[in-house]
Amino acid sequence: MPKKERKRLQVVISDEQDALLTRTAYELSSPERLISKSEVVRLAIEKIARELGEGENIEEYRAILETEDLSDEP
């Protein structure tokens, strides 16, 4: 079975966001399987896309984007 083609995305994140990724990966990991920060990001993308597709949490995500410093602008 051929491997799925994956695209690379590079983003700049804060130290706080990196710490959140690290902590989340650690909490999702088990002795049998370590979870990477990349897997956490892919999981978050899937979760947000699924929720938006179902019409859930749209206003909550918009509010987070407006109030948190998550913009790409310096």
N, C-alpha and C positions, 0 to 999 in steps of 0.2 A: 504494500500500500504506500503510495507516495506521500511524502510529508506535506503538510499544509504550508503554503507560502505565507511568510510573516513579514510584515512591514516594520521598520524601525521608526521610532519616534523619540526624539530627544527633547526633553523639557527641563527648564530650570526650576528647581523647587527650593524652598527655604529650608533651613536647618530644622525648623519645627515640623515641617511636612515630611522631611526625611525621617525624623524620629517617629512620627506617626506611622509611616510605612514600615519601619523596622519593628516597632512594637506590634503592629497588626500582623505582620508576617510571623513573628514569634508566637503570638497568641493562637494563630491558626495552625501552626506547626504541631506535629506530634512526634513521639520517638520514632515512629515508623516512616514519617515523611516530613521533610523540611519544606516550608513554603517560602518562595523567593519574593522579594519586593515587586518584581515584574508580574508575578502571578497575582499579587494583591491588586495591582493597578488594573490588570485584565479583568479580574473579578468585579472591581468597582465599576469599570466601564459597562460590563454586562448588566450589573444590577441597576445602574442608573438608566441605561437604555431600555431595559425591561419595564421599569417603573414609569418612565415617560411614555412608553408605548401603551401602557395600561391607563394613562391619564393620572397617575399618582404622583404626588409630591412636586408637581411642576412649580407651584408658587414657592414652596420651601426651597427648592434649588435656586430659583431666581433670587430669592431673598439672601441666600448665602452668598451668591455671586456678587450681589450689590453691597453687602455689608463687610464681607471678608476681603482681605487684600489678595485676591486670586487673579487679578488681571495680568496680562502680558506686558503691560506698559511699565517702564522703569520708575 
